[in-house]
């Protein structure tokens, strides 16, 4: 489940430039790959991973169609959001961020773009930018109803995630990965409050990260209560 593997995803989302060989061979290989999509926290360039052969055709088709849709409808917020999601899903993180940035300039009050750009800033290990975007998103959703989010494969099929859940979840994650567990706990408490209104998948995801964050803070009694509540879902 993606909710339980976010940290692992940060490790395997891109191929690090660690292949054996002489420095010149490594440099040549990296040049063929193009610019890295991100830099690891250890300073290693991280490159896009090609989709699995069994999935590549579908990924490429969705991405091509999303590009065409936005080209035909450049002022359509949904088309911009969908292209950004397809780019991110295909591993083009930098381009996805650029699409979201352009959309934010057109639709500055649309929380969805801050939510998804913030998510991709997390992928790119740019945690301060992620926190800024996701904090902005929390301000934009204040007092508003939650909204379902579609799957990456089909915009007409809703996933178990919602806009508000995704915002608080990734804000907590950005703080957690910075080692700011106090603010991570605040975000995951909000995330859990949203999750309890929605579905069990969200409750499990928010509880998992809140538990880990509280253990980091040595708030073991509160962490135990988070786990105890799971049996009551």
N, C-alpha and C positions, 0 to 999 in steps of 0.2 A: 504494500500500500504506500502511495506517495507520501502520505502524512507521516508515516513512521520511518521514512528513509531519506528525509531531507538532507541530513548531514552526509550520508553516503553519496547522495546525488551530487553534492558539492565536490566530492572527490572524483567521481567517475564521469561527470557530465562532459568533460573535455579530455583529450589525450594530452598528457604533459610531454614536454620535449625532453624525454629522458632516454631515448633510444641509444643503444650502444654504438660506438664508432668514433672516428677521429673528429675533432672539432669542425673541420671543413665539411665532412659528410653530414654532420648534424645541422650545420648552417645551410647546406644545400637543401636538405630535407625540409627544414623549416621555411625556407624561401618558397618551395613548391606549395606549401600549405597556405601561404598568404599570411596576413596579420593574425596574431592570436586573438581569440574571442575574449580572453581574460588573462589575468596574472594570478597565480596562486598566492596564498599568504606567505609562501616561502620564496616568492619572486620567480617562480617557474612559469614560462608562457604556456597557456592552455589553449588547445586547438579544438575546433569543431570535430565531432565524431559523426561520420556518415551513418544514416539510418541503416538498420539491418536490411539485408537484401529482400527479405519477405515484406518489409514495410516501406521500402524506398519509393516504389511507384506511387503508392497512395499519398505519401508525404509530399512528394514532388507535385502531384496533381493538385492537392489541396493548396499548396503554396502558389502554384501558377494561377489557379483560379482566383485566389485572394488578391494577387497582384492585379489581375485584370479587373476585378470588381472595384478596387479602389481607384484604378486609373479611370474607369468609367464614371465613378461617383466620388470625386475627390473631397467633397464636403459631407460625406456620410460618415458619421462617427462610428457606427457599427462596422462599416467596411474597414475603417482604419484599425479598430480594435482587433478585428478578425485577422487582418494581415499581420499585425504585431504578434498575435498568438501563434499563427502558423510559422512565422520566422523563428520565434523562440523555440517552438516544438521541433523545428528542423535543425536547431543548433546555431542559428544566426543571431546571437545575442546582441551584438553591437548594432546590427541593423534594426532589430526589434526595438531597442532603446531609442534609436533615431526616429522610427515611425511614431512611437508613443510621444516623443518630445514634440514632433511636428503637430500631432493631434492636440497636445496640451495647449499649444499656442492658439489653436482654433477653438478648442472646447475647454477653457480653463476651469469650468465649474463641474466637469465630468469626473467624478471620483474614480471611475474605472481605469482611466489612463494612469493616474498616480498609483493605483493599486498594482497594475501590471508592470509599469516601469519600475516601481519599487521592488517588485518580485525579481525582475531581471537585473537590477542593480545588486541584489543579493547573489544571484548566480555569478555575476561578474566580480564578486568580492568587494564591491564599492558600498560598504555598509553605511557610511555617513549619508551618502546620497539616497540610499534605500530608506533610511530612517526619516529623512526630510520628506520624501514623497509619501510614504505611508502615514506619517503624522498629518500631512496635508489632507490625505484621503479621510482620516478619522474626523477631521473638521468638516469636510464636505458631506459626510453621511450623518452627521449628528441630527437626531430628530427625524430621520427619514426611514421608511420601511426598507427591509432587506430585499435583495433580489437574487434569484438563482443565476448560476453561471453555467454556460453550456460546456460540453466536453470539447476537447481540442479536435476530435475527429468529425464532429457534426454539430453545428451551431443550433440545430433544432432539437438536440437531445440534451437535456439538463443533467449536470453532474450532481454529486452530493454536496458540492461546495456552493457558497453564496458570496456575494460581494463583501459584506461586512465581515464574515468569517475570514475570508482570504486576506483582508486588510490587516486585521488584528493578528492573525496567524503569522504573517510574514514580518510584521513589525516586531513581534516577539522574537522571531528567529533572527532578525538583524541585530537586535540588542544582545541576544544570547551569543551569537557568533563574535560579537565585539567583547564579550566577557562582562557586559553590563547586566548582571542577573537581576538586579533590583528593578530596572525598567522592563526587562523581559517578563518578569513575574507580573507586573502591572498589565502589560499587554495581553498575557495569556489568561489572566483573570477575566479581562474583557472578552477575550476570544471564547472562553468557556461559557460566559453568560449568553453570548450570541448562540453558541452551539446548542445549548439546552433548549432553545426555542425552535431548533431546526431538526436535527437528526442524530442518530447514534454515531455515525461515522465521524461527524464533527466533534461530538463529545469525547470520543476516544482520542482523536488527534490533539485536541486542546488539552485534555487531561494528561496525556503522555508528556507533552512539552512543559506543562505547568509543574508536573511532578519532578521532572529532571531539573527544572530551574530552581524549585524549592530545595531540592537536595543540594544543589550547588550553594545555596544560601544557608545551608545547614538548618533549614526550617523543617526538620524531619516530622514533627507532629502534624503540621499542616499538609505536608506531602502525603502522609499516611491517610489523611482524611480524603484527599483527592482520589486515591486509589480505592478507598472503601466505598466511595459513592458509585464507582463503576458497576459494582454488583447490583446496584439498584436500578440501573438503566433498563 
